[in-house]
Amino acid sequence: MLIVLAVFFVLLFAFLFSMQRPRYVLLSFDVEPVDGRESVMGIIDFIVAKNEKSQADKKVNVTFFVTGEYALKNRDVIARITSEGFEIACHSFSHPVFLRLNKSQKRNEFFRCKRALDIAQAPKPKGFRAPYTLIDMETIRILERNHAAYDASTLSYTDVFYGSDNKMRRIPVSTVGLVPLNDVIWVNYLRSPSVFYWFLRHPADGAVSVIFHPRNAISYLNELEAVINALSERNVSFISYYHFTEVTYERDKGLGCS
């Protein structure tokens, strides 16, 4: 009987704790040459306009994972992203499938992207996402050795295959089953925000990581705004990936995690 009561109170405490934990949505836009200029500028205009109408604690922050090729060809877009205070992270230089590259080619893609972003006068990128979210341990080790703050390439439920050392924060792309939350799939799933909030409450980190491509997302701004509004009413915060690494670092430090 005592064991049953103990288990009950442990589960009750865990449930109440999970109800009180902050919940985050990490909105990201993977930006490649095919996205062009207008779709990316349209996304920026949408977020800025929304934030101008929002209270300070309801503002939406996002992360743009940008390829080096795009940055060099669209420096005005990079300048706009930077001036609005949004995070820019690395998405390789030419958007190849990393699994097909040798180690030298992977390093070259990573460093050429960083160099291109520097030439385009973007802030030094803190994070990385591999094209097509296809990454391997060799690439992860390259990121770790070069002091990337985080990687956002792996998928939920697959991150276990990449080890559990703490040299670099990994923020998996959220999935329904094994289907990534991106573009049209994400928008249609979120037509029921209450269902999404239930989903959001259960990840261990209390966050959902979502990928959009501007060329697709620009057609779904009304749906995206409705979802943001619904989740904001439930005190869900929309923050950048690097900000999330800082939040979880402080939380884990407070809990005594290494």
N, C-alpha and C positions, 0 to 999 in steps of 0.2 A: 504493500500500500504506500509506504514511504517513497519507494522508487517511482511509483506511478505519479505521485504528487510532485516529486522533484523534476521528473521529465516534463510534466505539465507546466510548471513555473518557468523552466528553462525555455520551453517553446513560446510561452506567453511573453517572456522578456525579449526574446529574439524578434517576435512579431512586432511588439511595441517599438523596439529599437529601429526596426526597418521602416516603420511608419514615420519616425521622426527624422530619419536621415535625409539630407538634401538630395534632390534628384536633378540630374543634369542631362541636357541634350547637347551633343557635340555635332553641330552642322558643319559639313565640309564640302568644298567645291573643288573637284579635280579639274584643273585648267590646262588645256592642251591647245596646240595651234588650230585644230579643227573647231574649237569653240568660237574662234574669231573674237572680235573686239566688242561688238554690240551686245551679245548675250551676257558677257561678263559685266559690262557697264550696267546693263539692265538689272542684274542681280544686286550690284552695289547700290544702285539707286533705290531699289525696293527696300533693302535693309536700312539704309540711311533714312528714308522717308518714314519707315515704321518706327525707328528709334526716336525720331523727332517728335512723334506723338505719344511716346511711352514714358512712364515714370523711370527714374534712374535705375531702380532695382528690377525693372522689367525689360531693359534693353537687351537686344540680341547681338551676340558676338559670334563670329564664324571664323573658320580657317580656310584659306585658299592654298591648296597644294598645287604648285605651279611648275611646269616644265621649263628648263632653261631656254629651249627654243622659243617658247611663247614669250618669256620675259624679254628676250633680246628684240623681238619683233613688235612688242606692245608695251613699250616703256611708259607710255602715258597711263595705261591701265595699272601697271605696277605702282606708279606714283599715286594714283587715285586710291588704290587699296591701302597703301601706306598712310596717306594723309587722313583716311577715315579711321585709322587705328586698328584695322583688322590684321590678324596674323597671316604671314606668308610662310609656307613650309615647302620643302623640296619634294619634287615629284619626278626626279631623274632629268636628264637633259633632253633626250630624244624619244622617250616613252617606248623603250623596247621591252620585250618579255625577259625579265632578269634571269629566269631559269635557263635560258638559252645562252647566257653570256658566261665567259670565263671570269676568273677573279679580277684580272686586270681591267677588263671591260666594265665590270660592275663598279669598281673604284672610279674609273674614268667618268662614268655616267653620274655618279654622286658628286664628284668634285667639279665637273663641268657645270652641273646645275648650280652649285653654290657660287661658282665664279660668275655665271651668267646673272644670277640674282644680285650679286655684288655690283656688277657693271650697270645693271638696271636700277641701282641705288635702293634696293629693298633692304630692310633690316636683316641682320644675319639670321638665317633660318635655324630654328631649334629642332625641327622634326622632319620626318621623312615618310613618304608612302610610295611603295613600289607600284609601277604600272600594273593595272588589272588585279591589284592586291595579291600578286604572286611573288612571294619572297621565300628565301631559303636561309639556312643557318649561316652560310658563307657571307651573305649580304648583311645579316644581322651582326655578325662579328665585325665586319667593316664599319658599320655604323657605331658599334660600341667603342671600337678602337679610336674612332675619330670624334668621340664625345657628343654624339647626337643625344639630345635630351629624351627623345621618344621615337618610336616607330608606330605607324598607324596602318600597317599592311595586313596583319593576320586577321582571320575571321574568328568570331566567337565560336567556342567549342573546338577550335583547332589549335589555339595558342599553346596548349599543353605539349604539343609536339616540338616546340621551340625552346624547351628548357624553362627553368624558373629562377635563374640568377637575377640579381638586381642591378646589373651594370647599366641598364637602360630601361626606361619605362616603356611598356608595350600597351597600346590602346587598341584592342581588336575592333574591327568593323562589326557592328551588331547584325545578327541574322535571325530570321524566322525559320527554324529548322537549320538548314545549311544555305538558305537563300539570303544573300546580303541585302540589307536595307538600303536600296539606292533607287534614285530616279522614280520611274512610274510605279514600281513595286511599293516603294516607301509611301508615296503620296496616296495610292489607293488603299493601302493598309491603314493609313492615318485618317481615312474618312470617318472612322469611329474613334475619336480621341480618348474616350473612356477606356476602350480596349487597349489603346496604346499606353495609357497611364498604368494600367494593370501590368503590362509587359515591362514598363520602365521601372516599376517598383521592385522587380525581382533580380536584376543583375547585381553581382557582388559589389561592384564599385558604385552602384546607384547611377549609372550613366548609360546612355545609348549613343553610339557613334554611327553617323549616317553620311553616306556619300551621295552627292549630286554632281551632275555634269551640267554646266551652265546652258549648253545648247538644248538640253532637255528641260531643265528646271524652269527656264524662262516661260514655258507654256503652262506652268502650274502654280503661278504665284498666288492666285486667289485661294487655292487649296492649302498652300503652305501657310498663308497668313491666318486662315481659320484654325489650323492646328496650333500655330504659335500662340494665338489668342487663348485657345482652350487650355493649353498646358500652362500658360502663364497664370491663369486663374487658379491653378492648382499648385502654385509656387514652384514650378519647374524653372530652372535657370538655363539659359542658352549661353554657353561659354566657349572660349577657344580651347584647342587641344593643349597648348602649353599652359594656359591657366589651370586646366584640369590636372596637369601633372603637379602643379604647385599645391592645389587644394588637397590632392590625395597624399602628397608628401607630408604636408602639415598634419593631416588627419592620422596617417600611419605613425608619424613621430609621436603624436599625442597618445596613441594607443600602445606605444612601446614596440612597434614593429620595426624590423631592420630592413 
